[in-house]
Amino acid sequence: MKQLATEGIGVTIRQADPISPEMENALWEGGHLGMKTSIALTNTIFFYNCKLFGLRGLDEHRSLVTEQFKLDKISDKMFITFYGRTSKNFAGGLNQRNLTAKEVKHDCGPDGPRNLFHVYQTYIDMVGPGSMYRRPLAGEGLKYSKQVMGVNKLGKIIKDMCSGAGFHGNFSNHSGKRTCATNLFQSGIEEQLVMSRTGHRSTAVRNYKRPSQEQLSAVSMALNPPKLGSEENECAAEFEANNSKLPKLMVDPMRTPMINITNCNVHIFDAGNK
């Protein structure tokens, strides 16, 4: 094994790729996510069960039931609460009696055509109590069989969805959970809050994070050689040029300070002189 590693064999770990916001939008635009068909609605529920609540690729989905989801409207706010049960990180038993199962309350944000509250409400009303995933029926409209979706079909939902959208990469059901961790990491969310969504109880959550290109570029810029004096002067000159375009502060000790802006007067009051 060591010899193979020195030759560069087996040193790269093949991991599921996250779905970027641009890809996610393309899935909505292309009808792979949404409520136009029963297949698209199933894709949406599966993907966002991974992204919102950090569910794993298959094992946590197989035992999922609709009773684990609660939909609430509080004033103008809409929430989806997920109540987890046993999982890889919470098997129950005496050794974990001081731990609790995952419970995540997700704020669906402002109302709109992609508001997930309505998506989950529509789906749960259609499939009813019991198993979360029922076999979608092809054709127009939303129709589901009473038959539970098979394991093989359930195990490749995200792969088939991304393939149908023409995406290239290593996409699998695990891409959903990786998307959850990556999006939170790139948004600057603290690691403890990321772990509350993904369900991790150790630093293993870091394996799920992918830095954005902007973050990688910022690291590179911080490590590049110091700029030449001429380059620094160019930066300073650009700053002065931009600064000269700003409105000037006109200070008159006999009058209230004022910034002169076209068609607008902004008065600045001194808190010490009333």
N, C-alpha and C positions, 0 to 999 in steps of 0.2 A: 504493500500500500504506500509506503514512504517513497519507494522508487517511482511509482506512478504519479505521486503528487509532485515530485521534483521535475517530472516531465510535463507537468501541467494537466494531467488527466485526473478528473474527479475533484478539482479544486473549486469549481463553480456549482453552487447549489441552485437547482431548478425550482423556482418558486412561482406561485400563481401571481399574475399581474393584477394590479388594482385597476378599476375602471375610472378614468379621469372624468371631471365634470363635463368636458367637451364630448366625450364618448357617451356619457349618461344622457346629455341633451340630444345627441344623435339617435339614441335608442327611443326616446320619446317622440322625436320628430318622425322617425321611420316606422312608428306603430308597433315596435317591439315591446315598449312599455306603454301603459295606459289602460283604457277601458273600452277600446274599440272592438276587441274580440276576447273570447274567454281565455285563449292562450296568452295574449298580451297581459290580461289581468292576473293570471297565474304567475307569469314572469315578474310582474310588478310586486306582488305580495312576497314572492320568494326572495327577490333581490333586496327589497327594503327590510325584510326580516333580518337579513344579514347586515345590511348597512346601518340600520337604526339601532338594532338590538344586539349586534355582534354575534349572531348565531353561526355555528360552525357549518362546514360544507354539507353534511348529510345527517350525521347521527342525531343532532338536536332537532332537525326538521321531521324526521320519521315519526317521532312520538308527539309532535306538536298537535294541540287541539285548539279550537277557536275559543274555548272558555278561558284560555290564558291571556286573552286580550280584552281590555276594557276601554270603551270609547266614552269620553266625557266632553261636554260643552260647559264651560264656566265663563259667564258673560260673553265676551266676543272671542274667547280663547277656545281652541280645540286641542284635545290631548288624546294620545294613544298610550295606554299603560300596558306593559308586558310583564307578566308574572312567570318567572322561570321556575323550572323544577330541577331534576337532577341533570347533570352535564359532566363533561370531562373534568372540569375544575370544581364541581360540587357534586360528589357522589352520595352525600349523606352519610349516616352512620355515626358511631360514637366518636370517631377521630375528628369529625368535623361538626360536632354539636355546637361549637362556638361560632360557626359560620352560618350565613343565611343565603337562600337562593337569590338569584338576580331579580331585581325589580327596577324597571326603567320606565320613567314617565316622559314621553316625548311630546314637545310642543310643536304642533304642525304648522305654526306660523299663520300669516294672513290667508284668507280664503282666496281660492283661485282654481283654475282648471286642473292644476297638478297637486292640489292639496290632498295629502295622503289620508286625512280623516275620512273623506268621502270615498276614497278608493277602498280602504279597509271596511268601511261600513257597508258598501255595496257588495263586496266579496263575502263577508261573514253572513250577511242577510241571505245570500244565494246558497251557500253551501250548508248553512245551519250548524247546529252543535255537533261536536265530535271531531273527527280527523280534519286537520287544517287543509290538506291538499286532496282535492277530488279531481278526477280525470276530466279535463276540459274537452268539450265537444267542438269539432270544427264547424266553420260556417259563420255567418253573420250573427251578431247578437251575442249575449252572454248566456251560455248554456253549459251545465255541468252534469256529469253522471253521478249517481250515488256511489259508484265504485271509487275506492281510494286509489290515488295515483301510485303506480308501481315504483319500486326502488330504483330500477335502472333508468326510468324516465326522470325521476326526481333527482338522480345523481348527476345529470348533465344539463340541467335547465339553463344555467348561465353560459355554459360552453355552447349550446345550441343557439342561444339568443345572440351571443357575440359573433358566432359564425354567420348567422343569418344577416347580421348588420355589416358583415365584411371586415371585421376587426382582425388584425394580425397580432398574435402574441399567445402567451400561455394563460388562457382564461379557463377557469373552472369554478365550481361552486365556492371554493375557498377565496376566490377573487372578491366575493361580497364582504367577508369579514376584513380582508386586507384593505378594501376600499374604505371601510369604516375607520380603521386605525390611521390610514394614510391621510384621509381628508381632515381628521381632527388634528393630526400632527402638523400638517401644512398650514392649518388655520391658527396655530399657536396655542392650542388647548393644552393645559397642564397634563402631565402623564397620568396622574392619579384619576383625573376625570376621564381620560381615554380608557383607562383600565375599568372604570365603572360601566362603560358601554360594552367593551369587548369581553369582560368577565375574567380577564387575566388577574392572577394573584401574585405574579412575579414579573421580573423585567423581561420575560419572554415576549411581552407586547412589543418590544423594540424590533423584533424580527418582522413584524407586520407593517412597520412604517416605511414609507418611501419618500425621500425628500423631493421637492419640486425642482425644476431646472433653475428657477430663480434662487432657491436656497443653495444649490450647488454652485451657482455662479458667484454668489456672495462669499462662499468659502474660498473659492479660487481668487477672487479679488483681494481678499484679506491676506493671502499668502504670496501674491505677486511681488516682484521687486519694487522698491520705492520709485516714485515717479521722478523724472528729471526736473530741474528747476524751471525749464521752459514749459513743461507740462503743467506744473503747479501755477505758473503765471497765467497760462491760458485759462485754467479753471477759475482763478481769481478774477480775471478780466471778464469772463462769462458771468460770474456772480455779480460784478459791479454793473454790467450792462443790463442784467435782469432787474437788479435793485433800482436802477435809475428810472425804470418804467413804473415803479410804484408811486402812488399819490404821496405828495409831500405833506408833512405835518407843519401847519402854519401856527406858530405860537405867538400870541400877543398877550403880555402881562395884564393889559387893561380889559381884555375880553376873554370869553370862554374859549379854550383851544378848540380848533375845528380842522377837520380834514376836508379839503376841497375836492369833491368828486363830481363829475358831470351829472347834473340833474339830481343831485343828492347831497345833503349836508348832514354830516355825522358829528354830533356834539360829544365832547369828552369832558366829563365832570370830575373835578378833583374831590375825592372823598373827604379831604381835610378842610375844604372851603365850601361851606354850604350857604 
